[in-house]
Amino acid sequence: MRIADVYKKERPVLSLEVFPPKPGHSLKSVFRTLDNLCDLNPSFVSVTYASQGESTLRTVEIASRVRNEYHCESLAHMTCIGHSKHEVASVLDNLEARGIENVLALRGDMPPDSSCISRDYNFASELIEEIAARDHFCIGAAAYPEGHIESKKISSDLINLRRKVDAGVDFLITQVFFDNRVFYDFRERAQHRNIEIPVIPGIMPILNYKQIKRIVMMCGVSVPAKLLYLFDKYSHDPEDLAKAGVEYAIEQVSDLVEEGVGGIHLYTMNRVPQIREIVFRSGLRKQK
């Protein structure tokens, strides 16, 4: 099923994101994660993507098994930076052959030495145009409520977002944010740009201080005072920080659902007990 159609039928849609193990490691761990998350009956599961080598094939393999063995719709991430057009076509052919019809089209992170990478693609919109030309895929893309870290102005970032939508995007999933007011303001600005496709908030529970700190620094995400207090209080107590992080995520999700968002996309980080607690306690699913 095309994910854009899911957002027309359900509210709020629950979606979960998992990531493949590092190259050289068995896929068993991610399938154990899926064993314990797919019974939450998510509307779809997205599978992250690395731009080189074995990881590319792993994303396709996991997405295929999510759809064909777990009988849950899958969303395969796909990046274009560093890829040739031939490589992109090959991945799209593989996805299509496996019956996967939903793709999250991303530029991908610029490698440290960007002078030596392929320049067939510079922007996500170029990948989106290529995918849209096939007519087979439903296309998602990333949205940045606080602006992409490489964008100097929010207005420029919204112009780029509009360009992606015009290229053929069917729905948007946001980068992580920790203050719901940021999302509400962004959604309003997007509406002023006549962006009327679903804009779905992406929520990442705070379960590991170092991991969140890295993401904040890498993505330029702001940290509200309430969250700074939690970091200060629990940064040296990983277990209590994770508990506080779950409570914080439940508050975020509950508020977003109350405000009538079309769905909640949880960045699971392949963590099972905490994600299940968030889903049940926020009312996204009822515990049997």
N, C-alpha and C positions, 0 to 999 in steps of 0.2 A: 504493500500500500504506500502511496505517496504521502510523505509526512505532512505536506501542506493540507491534504484532505483531512488528516487526523485533527488538525487545529480547527477545522470547520465543524467537527462532530463532537469533540470532547472539551471539557473545561473543568478544572485545569489539567492539562496534559502533564504526566510525569515522564521525564526522560532521564536516563543515567548515562554517564560517560565512564568508560574503562580504557586502560592503556595496555599495550602489549608489553611483555617482559623485554628486558634488554636482549640484543642479539646474542646468541649463544646459550640463552637460558630457555628451559622448557616452557611450552605454552600451558602446561598443566595448571599453573598458579592462576592464570586469568580465567580459565574455565572453572576452577573451584570458586572463584569470585562470582562468576556468572551463575553457577549452581545456586548460590545463596542470595542472589539479587533478582534473578528473573522471576522468582515466585512472588515478587512485589507487583508483578504484572505491569511493568513500565510500557508506555505506548511505543517507545523505541529505545534502543541502546546505541550510543555513538562510540566509535572505536578510533582512538587517536592514531596519528600517522607520523612516521619519521621519513625523511626525504630520501634516504639512501639505502640501497641494498636489501638485506634480509628483512628489515623492519617493514618495508613497503609490502612485501608478500605476506607478512604476518598480519598486517591490518586487513588485507583482503580475506585471508583465511578466517580470522576471527569474525569479521562481519558476516561472512558467508555462513559460518556455523551458528551465529546468533539467529539468523533468519531461518535457516533450513533445519537446524536441530533443536534450538530453543523455541522456535516458532514465535519469535519476537521480531518486529521490524528493526532493521539495522540502518545506521547512518555511518558511512565510511568517510573518515577524514581524508582529504587529499591536498597536498601542497604542491606548488609549482616552481618555487625558486630552486635553481640548480638542476631542474629537469629540462630535457629537450622535448620538443613537440612529439617526437617519436615515442619517448618514454611515457609521456602523459597518455597518448593514444593507446599504448599497450596496457596501461593500468585500467583505463576506462573500458577497453575491450574485455579484460579479465572480470571486472565488476559486472558488466552487462551479461557475460556468459554465465555468471553465477546467480543471476537473477536479482542482483542488488540494484535498486533504482533510486536510492537516496545518497547524496554526496554532500559533504560539507567542504566547500571550496575555499582554500586559504592560500595566501602567498607563502607563508612559512617564515621562520626566523632566518634572518640574514646570517650566514656563517661569518666567523671572525675575519677570514681572508676572502672578501667578496670579489676580489679582482680575478679570481681563478674559476668562478662558477659560470655555468651556462647562462646566457642572457636571452634565451627564447622567451622568457617571461620576466616581467618586472613587477606586475601588479596582480592581485587576486581577480580583478575584473577581466583580465585577459584569459585567465583560466575559466572563469564563469562563462564567457562568451563561447569558448570552445566546447564546454560541456553542454551548454544550452543548444548548440547547433545539432546535437544528436537526437533531441526530442525524447530520449529514453529516461532521463534522470530528473528527479525533483532536487532542486539545488538549495542548500542552506549556505549561509555565510556568517562571518563574525561581525559583531558590532561592538563598539568601544564607548561605553557611557561617559568615560572621562577623556576620550580622545586617544588615538593610537600614540604610543610613546614617541614615534618618529614624526608625528604631526605637530606643527608649531601652533596651530590654532584650532579650536573646536569647530569653527565654521568650515575650515578646510577639510576636516575629518568628515563632516556631514556631507560635503560635496562628494568626497570619495565614496561614502556610503551610498549616496544617491546613484553614483555611477555604477556601483555593483548591482544595485536593485534594477537599474535600467538594462544591465547586461543579461538579466534573466534569473535573479534570485527569487525564491519562493517564500523563504522565511529566514529570520535572523536569530542567532543566539549570542547573547552578550558575553564579553569577557567578565571575569569575576569582579565584583564590587562588594563593599562592606557597609555601605550606607544606602538604604533603599531610596532616600531622597535623590540620590544621584541617578538612579534608574528612572524615577518618575520624571525628573527634569529632562533627562535624555529622551524618553519616550515622547514627551511633549514637543521637544525640538524636532524630532524625527517626523512627527505628524505635521508640523509646520512646513516640512520639506515634501509633503505629500507622500511620505513613506507609509503605506497602508497595509503592508504584509505583516504577519505576526512577528512581534519582537519579544523574544523569550528571555527572561532573566536567567543568567548562569550563576549558580550559588556554589561556592567552595567552602566547606566546613573547615574551621581552623583546628587542625588536629596535630600539627607539628610546627613548632615555632620557626625552625630553620627553613622549612619548606615554604611557609607563608612569607617569611622575610625575603627569600629569594624571589618569589613571585612578585611581591610588592616592588622590589628594586628593578626587576626585569621588565615589568609591565607599567610601572608608574601609577599604580593604584593608590588612592588616598586611604589613610587609616583614621577613622573617626576617634574622638576622645574616649568613648566607651571601650573601644577595642584596645587602644593604647593602655588603658587601665588594666585590662585583662592580661596583656603582654607583660606589663610591669609586675603584676601580682603573681603570675603563674609561669613566667618564662623559664624558671629553674625547677619547675615541677611538671614534667610532661604529661603525667596522668591527669592531674587536675586541670591543666590547660586544655586537654582534649575534651574533658567533661564540659568545661566552660564554652569551648568552641561549638560543641553540639547544641548547647542551650542557645548560643548566639544565632546559629543557623536556623534553629526552630523558630526563633522570634522573627528572623528575616523572612522565612518561608511563609509563616502564618500571616504576617502583615501583607505580603505580596498577594497571597490568595484572597485575603479579605478585600484587597483593592481590585480584584477581578482580572488578574493577569491571565493570559491564555495558557500558560504552562510554567512549570518549574524544571529547569535542567540542572541536575546535581552532578558536579564534578566529584566523583566518588573517590578518586585516588586509590581505587581498588581496596577500599576499606569497607568491610561488611557490617559489623555490629553497629557502628556509629551511623551509617547511612540508613539502616533499617530503623533505628530509633528516631531519626529525623523524619523519615517518611510516615511512621505511625503516629508519632506525637504531634506532628503538624497537621494531621488529618488528611494527608494526601492519599493514604490507604488505610483501611480498617484492619486491625489485627484479628486474625481468625482464632 
